[in-house]
């Protein structure tokens, strides 16, 4: 009988050990699932932070100029608005998404203010549209600050004299 109890104890001990291994495995699987959920969120937050910091640098230290809409291309559920601008006698190009409805009200030749870092003009941000009455080109080296409506009017007046 004591031999039988010893076998029961050994069997129970082995089952207990197996259960412990199963629990560890299940916990690892749960942790892996949590990590698969958390890691993409952390990566997204880091990428967003880096992008925000870069954009803040462009807004803070940027040069301002004017881009001109030159043509439309096709894009999923809308159009790709292609634009270009010149800085330091070099042509830079880019594009942004625009809806079909918005493109009907935005003719080729529409101009927008743009800001960029002098050392990396191909990395830029499109800002507000340039008032239609302002027909002058931006200076070759751009502006250090975004010109106000008043400054634009003064530039127009000075150019006519």
Backbone as CSV, one residue per row, in Angstrom:
resi,resn,N_x,N_y,N_z,CA_x,CA_y,CA_z,C_x,C_y,C_z
1,UNK,0.816,-1.180,0.000,0.000,0.000,0.000,0.865,1.252,0.000
2,UNK,1.934,1.198,0.710,2.790,2.377,0.749,3.401,2.623,-0.624
3,UNK,3.638,1.578,-1.377,4.175,1.717,-2.726,3.143,2.413,-3.614
4,UNK,1.874,2.017,-3.404,0.794,2.621,-4.189,0.674,4.111,-3.869
5,UNK,0.772,4.464,-2.580,0.703,5.881,-2.191,1.886,6.660,-2.768
6,UNK,3.019,6.030,-2.838,4.197,6.678,-3.397,4.010,6.965,-4.879
7,UNK,3.357,6.010,-5.586,3.090,6.228,-7.012,2.083,7.362,-7.191
8,UNK,1.069,7.381,-6.308,0.073,8.449,-6.376,0.746,9.803,-6.159
9,UNK,1.631,9.847,-5.193,2.335,11.087,-4.898,3.188,11.520,-6.096
10,UNK,3.910,10.561,-6.679,4.760,10.847,-7.827,3.911,11.301,-9.008
11,UNK,2.791,10.627,-9.282,1.899,10.982,-10.384,1.328,12.374,-10.147
12,UNK,0.869,12.620,-8.904,0.314,13.932,-8.568,1.388,15.019,-8.719
13,UNK,2.611,14.709,-8.278,3.714,15.664,-8.370,4.021,15.977,-9.842
14,UNK,4.035,14.928,-10.695,4.305,15.134,-12.128,3.187,15.956,-12.778
15,UNK,1.934,15.667,-12.408,0.813,16.439,-12.960,0.896,17.894,-12.498
16,UNK,1.258,18.079,-11.233,1.387,19.421,-10.694,2.500,20.177,-11.430
17,UNK,3.573,19.493,-11.709,4.687,20.091,-12.420,4.265,20.465,-13.848
18,UNK,3.504,19.548,-14.506,3.012,19.824,-15.854,2.080,21.028,-15.841
19,UNK,1.214,21.114,-14.845,0.275,22.235,-14.740,1.040,23.555,-14.573
20,UNK,2.112,23.475,-13.794,2.919,24.666,-13.573,3.553,25.110,-14.901
21,UNK,4.054,24.156,-15.667,4.644,24.457,-16.971,3.576,25.038,-17.892
22,UNK,2.358,24.440,-17.894,1.253,24.949,-18.707,0.896,26.379,-18.310
23,UNK,0.827,26.636,-17.010,0.510,27.989,-16.538,1.566,28.996,-16.991
24,UNK,2.832,28.594,-16.894,3.915,29.474,-17.344,3.778,29.748,-18.849
25,UNK,3.484,28.681,-19.607,3.329,28.832,-21.055,2.147,29.746,-21.382
26,UNK,1.044,29.565,-20.691,-0.139,30.395,-20.918,0.158,31.849,-20.559
27,UNK,0.852,32.062,-19.451,1.232,33.429,-19.063,2.137,34.068,-20.117
28,UNK,3.072,33.274,-20.657,3.954,33.799,-21.697,3.162,34.165,-22.943
29,UNK,2.202,33.338,-23.309,1.355,33.629,-24.472,0.556,34.905,-24.232
30,UNK,-0.005,35.059,-23.033,-0.767,36.262,-22.707,0.132,37.488,-22.780
31,UNK,1.357,37.357,-22.241,2.286,38.480,-22.275,2.669,38.828,-23.718
32,UNK,2.848,37.786,-24.544,3.175,38.015,-25.950,2.033,38.759,-26.645
33,UNK,0.786,38.360,-26.357,-0.362,39.046,-26.949,-0.399,40.498,-26.507
34,UNK,-0.116,40.732,-25.239,-0.100,42.103,-24.731,1.013,42.889,-25.417
35,UNK,2.195,42.277,-25.567,3.306,42.954,-26.225,2.983,43.245,-27.683
36,UNK,2.314,42.306,-28.359,1.931,42.540,-29.749,0.971,43.720,-29.857
37,UNK,0.247,43.994,-28.829,-0.680,45.125,-28.805,0.040,46.410,-28.396
38,UNK,0.910,46.309,-27.405,1.570,47.497,-26.852,2.682,48.015,-27.757
39,UNK,3.478,47.127,-28.332,4.627,47.552,-29.134,4.206,48.452,-30.302
40,UNK,3.190,48.088,-31.104,2.795,49.009,-32.182,2.334,50.379,-31.662
41,UNK,1.683,50.395,-30.517,1.230,51.667,-29.948,2.436,52.523,-29.563
42,UNK,3.417,51.908,-28.927,4.627,52.639,-28.522,5.375,53.150,-29.758
43,UNK,5.487,52.322,-30.785,6.163,52.735,-32.017,5.420,53.912,-32.654
44,UNK,4.092,53.834,-32.710,3.289,54.925,-33.270,3.515,56.218,-32.493
45,UNK,3.503,56.134,-31.181,3.705,57.328,-30.342,5.087,57.926,-30.597
46,UNK,6.113,57.091,-30.695,7.469,57.579,-30.948,7.571,58.252,-32.325
47,UNK,6.980,57.620,-33.344,7.013,58.213,-34.678,6.261,59.545,-34.701
48,UNK,5.136,59.604,-34.020,4.356,60.838,-33.947,5.166,61.935,-33.258
49,UNK,5.851,61.565,-32.181,6.652,62.547,-31.443,7.790,63.085,-32.308
50,UNK,8.475,62.199,-33.016,9.576,62.628,-33.887,9.046,63.539,-34.986
51,UNK,7.924,63.170,-35.586,7.318,63.990,-36.638,6.923,65.360,-36.105
52,UNK,6.346,65.398,-34.922,5.928,66.664,-34.319,7.139,67.545,-34.034
53,UNK,8.191,66.955,-33.511,9.409,67.722,-33.221,9.996,68.286,-34.513
54,UNK,10.038,67.452,-35.564,10.560,67.929,-36.851,9.712,69.070,-37.395
55,UNK,8.379,68.906,-37.343,7.490,69.946,-37.856,7.623,71.227,-37.045
56,UNK,7.806,71.094,-35.736,8.002,72.288,-34.910,9.291,73.003,-35.287
57,UNK,10.342,72.230,-35.606,11.601,72.842,-36.045,11.393,73.594,-37.352
58,UNK,10.624,73.015,-38.257,10.363,73.674,-39.535,9.598,74.971,-39.292
59,UNK,8.581,74.928,-38.436,7.797,76.131,-38.163,8.632,77.184,-37.424
60,UNK,9.502,76.735,-36.534,10.293,77.674,-35.723,11.471,78.248,-36.504
61,UNK,12.191,77.408,-37.228,13.429,77.820,-37.890,13.292,77.899,-39.408
62,UNK,12.074,77.752,-39.904,11.871,77.630,-41.345,12.000,78.910,-42.134
63,UNK,12.227,78.704,-43.424,12.205,79.754,-44.432,10.813,79.662,-45.065
64,UNK,10.266,80.794,-45.463,8.929,80.809,-46.073,9.039,81.199,-47.532
65,UNK,8.244,80.536,-48.352,8.221,80.840,-49.770,6.811,80.561,-50.289
66,UNK,6.689,80.455,-51.607,5.387,80.217,-52.229,5.501,79.032,-53.181
67,UNK,4.567,78.100,-53.089,4.472,76.995,-54.046,3.311,77.296,-54.990
68,UNK,3.409,76.775,-56.200,2.362,76.967,-57.195,1.831,75.606,-57.622
69,UNK,0.525,75.459,-57.620,-0.132,74.234,-58.078,0.045,74.149,-59.590
70,UNK,0.645,73.059,-60.077,0.951,72.966,-61.505,0.100,71.948,-62.256
71,UNK,-0.377,70.903,-61.575,-1.244,69.939,-62.254,-1.874,68.988,-61.245
72,UNK,-2.880,68.275,-61.717,-3.542,67.260,-60.907,-3.219,65.890,-61.468
73,UNK,-3.079,64.940,-60.590,-2.908,63.550,-60.980,-3.972,62.738,-60.277
74,UNK,-4.163,61.513,-60.717,-5.208,60.699,-60.094,-4.694,60.077,-58.800
75,UNK,-5.596,59.954,-57.850,-5.291,59.322,-56.560,-6.560,58.630,-56.093
76,UNK,-6.428,57.727,-55.168,-7.576,56.999,-54.651,-8.547,57.958,-53.978
77,UNK,-9.779,57.985,-54.434,-10.854,58.814,-53.881,-10.550,60.312,-53.896
78,UNK,-9.832,60.744,-54.882,-9.528,62.158,-54.977,-8.467,62.382,-56.030
79,UNK,-7.718,63.431,-55.834,-6.659,63.737,-56.774,-5.390,64.099,-56.023
80,UNK,-4.295,63.956,-56.727,-3.003,64.363,-56.197,-2.686,65.719,-56.816
81,UNK,-2.557,66.731,-55.992,-2.235,68.070,-56.475,-0.722,68.225,-56.487
82,UNK,-0.151,68.384,-57.660,1.301,68.529,-57.810,1.645,70.016,-57.777
83,UNK,2.713,70.336,-57.062,3.123,71.728,-56.943,4.631,71.829,-57.056
84,UNK,5.100,73.060,-57.224,6.540,73.283,-57.285,6.878,74.662,-56.732
85,UNK,8.120,74.786,-56.295,8.618,76.081,-55.839,10.118,76.139,-56.078
86,UNK,10.619,77.354,-56.128,12.047,77.561,-56.366,12.654,78.187,-55.115
87,UNK,13.770,77.618,-54.701,14.535,78.167,-53.582,16.002,78.080,-53.956
88,UNK,16.706,79.183,-53.834,18.134,79.236,-54.192,18.380,78.717,-55.613
89,UNK,17.516,79.108,-56.537,17.621,78.752,-57.956,17.503,77.255,-58.220
90,UNK,16.896,76.510,-57.276,16.660,75.077,-57.449,15.157,74.824,-57.392
91,UNK,14.671,74.020,-58.328,13.246,73.686,-58.383,12.958,72.502,-57.464
92,UNK,11.968,72.654,-56.601,11.519,71.578,-55.714,10.072,71.257,-56.061
93,UNK,9.731,69.977,-55.978,8.380,69.538,-56.319,7.802,68.720,-55.183
94,UNK,6.492,68.640,-55.165,5.802,67.834,-54.173,4.353,67.653,-54.579
95,UNK,3.603,66.991,-53.728,2.177,66.800,-53.999,1.441,66.602,-52.693
96,UNK,0.140,66.823,-52.747,-0.719,66.546,-51.603,-2.063,66.063,-52.115
97,UNK,-2.797,65.385,-51.265,-4.106,64.858,-51.628,-5.135,65.974,-51.584
98,UNK,-6.033,65.970,-52.546,-7.127,66.934,-52.576,-8.373,66.205,-53.077
99,UNK,-9.509,66.473,-52.474,-10.743,65.794,-52.877,-11.181,66.302,-54.250
100,UNK,-12.028,65.518,-54.932,-12.548,65.949,-56.231,-13.298,67.267,-56.100
101,UNK,-14.117,67.376,-55.052,-14.916,68.593,-54.849,-14.011,69.802,-54.647
102,UNK,-12.979,69.641,-53.833,-12.072,70.754,-53.562,-11.260,71.123,-54.803
103,UNK,-10.906,70.118,-55.599,-10.098,70.395,-56.797,-10.881,71.212,-57.821
104,UNK,-12.201,71.073,-57.833,-13.027,71.866,-58.755,-12.950,73.351,-58.417
105,UNK,-12.742,73.661,-57.135,-12.659,75.057,-56.688,-11.224,75.553,-56.548
106,UNK,-10.262,74.723,-56.940,-8.849,75.084,-56.798,-8.173,74.964,-58.159
107,UNK,-8.115,76.050,-58.894,-7.552,75.971,-60.250,-6.027,75.803,-60.251
108,UNK,-5.535,75.259,-61.353,-4.092,75.194,-61.571,-3.574,76.633,-61.484
109,UNK,-2.445,76.825,-60.842,-1.899,78.174,-60.665,-2.162,78.721,-59.268
110,UNK,-3.045,78.049,-58.494,-3.283,78.467,-57.113,-1.955,78.402,-56.371
111,UNK,-1.727,79.388,-55.516,-0.456,79.464,-54.794,-0.686,79.317,-53.295
112,UNK,0.290,78.671,-52.626,0.237,78.441,-51.182,1.567,78.872,-50.576
113,UNK,1.502,79.296,-49.343,2.741,79.532,-48.608,3.299,78.178,-48.197
114,UNK,4.608,78.096,-48.124,5.291,76.872,-47.731,6.405,77.263,-46.764
115,UNK,6.720,76.373,-45.845,7.866,76.591,-44.956,8.742,75.353,-44.979
116,UNK,10.041,75.575,-44.840,11.009,74.478,-44.902,12.304,74.919,-44.241
117,UNK,13.145,73.971,-43.930,14.466,74.287,-43.384,15.406,74.579,-44.544
118,UNK,16.234,75.585,-44.402,17.143,75.980,-45.485,18.034,74.821,-45.933
119,UNK,18.407,73.963,-44.992,19.290,72.841,-45.317,18.542,71.662,-45.934
120,UNK,17.190,71.668,-45.848,16.403,70.546,-46.378,15.089,71.041,-46.988
121,UNK,15.161,71.793,-48.077,13.941,72.344,-48.671,12.959,71.284,-49.185
122,UNK,13.474,70.099,-49.483,12.567,69.060,-49.970,11.694,68.488,-48.850
123,UNK,11.985,68.812,-47.613,11.120,68.459,-46.472,10.407,69.744,-46.058
124,UNK,9.156,69.886,-46.442,8.467,71.158,-46.252,7.013,70.950,-45.845
125,UNK,6.406,72.034,-45.390,4.994,72.021,-44.992,4.245,73.065,-45.806
126,UNK,3.124,72.652,-46.380,2.260,73.587,-47.097,1.384,74.278,-46.055
127,UNK,1.255,75.591,-46.186,0.468,76.384,-45.242,-0.775,76.919,-45.946
128,UNK,-1.213,78.099,-45.590,-2.407,78.712,-46.177,-2.169,79.137,-47.620
129,UNK,-3.280,79.363,-48.321,-3.153,79.842,-49.694,-2.748,81.316,-49.691
130,UNK,-2.044,81.686,-50.739,-1.608,83.065,-50.918,-2.811,83.849,-51.442
131,UNK,-3.055,85.062,-50.928,-4.179,85.850,-51.447,-4.045,86.039,-52.961
132,UNK,-5.157,85.924,-53.680,-5.114,85.991,-55.148,-4.604,87.337,-55.655
133,UNK,-4.765,88.399,-54.876,-4.319,89.719,-55.300,-2.796,89.876,-55.217
134,UNK,-2.126,88.980,-54.488,-0.663,89.058,-54.377,-0.064,88.264,-55.531
135,UNK,0.482,88.963,-56.513,0.954,88.307,-57.731,2.470,88.232,-57.846
136,UNK,3.178,88.750,-56.871,4.642,88.736,-56.920,5.189,87.352,-56.587
137,UNK,6.421,87.114,-57.035,7.120,85.877,-56.670,7.750,86.066,-55.291
138,UNK,8.043,84.964,-54.649,8.785,85.021,-53.385,10.246,85.338,-53.715
139,UNK,10.959,85.980,-52.805,12.395,86.219,-53.043,13.138,84.885,-53.208
140,UNK,14.255,84.901,-53.942,15.036,83.673,-54.183,15.393,82.942,-52.895
141,UNK,15.677,83.701,-51.852,16.059,83.092,-50.572,14.883,83.005,-49.608
142,UNK,13.674,83.287,-50.076,12.487,83.201,-49.236,12.414,84.316,-48.206
143,UNK,11.475,84.176,-47.278,11.319,85.122,-46.173,11.676,84.418,-44.866
144,UNK,12.169,85.154,-43.906,12.497,84.573,-42.591,11.252,84.362,-41.738
145,UNK,10.208,85.158,-42.013,8.927,84.984,-41.317,7.816,84.984,-42.357
146,UNK,6.709,84.396,-42.017,5.562,84.379,-42.920,5.031,85.804,-43.048
147,UNK,4.985,86.341,-44.261,4.524,87.721,-44.403,3.046,87.870,-44.038
148,UNK,2.741,88.969,-43.398,1.352,89.274,-43.038,0.659,89.900,-44.253
149,UNK,-0.660,90.022,-44.175,-1.425,90.675,-45.245,-0.889,92.090,-45.485
150,UNK,-0.616,92.799,-44.408,-0.124,94.173,-44.501,1.221,94.209,-45.231
151,UNK,2.124,93.299,-44.877,3.437,93.251,-45.528,3.297,92.911,-47.013
152,UNK,2.384,92.016,-47.339,2.161,91.662,-48.741,1.664,92.871,-49.532
153,UNK,0.746,93.634,-48.922,0.220,94.835,-49.592,1.339,95.859,-49.826
154,UNK,2.212,96.026,-48.844,3.345,96.944,-48.989,4.251,96.492,-50.120
155,UNK,4.528,95.190,-50.199,5.380,94.650,-51.278,4.734,94.936,-52.644
156,UNK,3.425,94.745,-52.735,2.715,94.997,-53.995,2.812,96.469,-54.367
157,UNK,2.617,97.343,-53.377,2.656,98.784,-53.616,4.063,99.203,-54.060
158,UNK,5.081,98.673,-53.373,6.468,99.005,-53.707,6.836,98.529,-55.117
159,UNK,6.289,97.403,-55.525,6.635,96.867,-56.857,6.031,97.697,-57.978
160,UNK,4.929,98.393,-57.688,4.292,99.208,-58.727,4.959,100.572,-58.870
161,UNK,5.784,100.945,-57.929,6.481,102.250,-57.992,7.782,102.163,-58.720
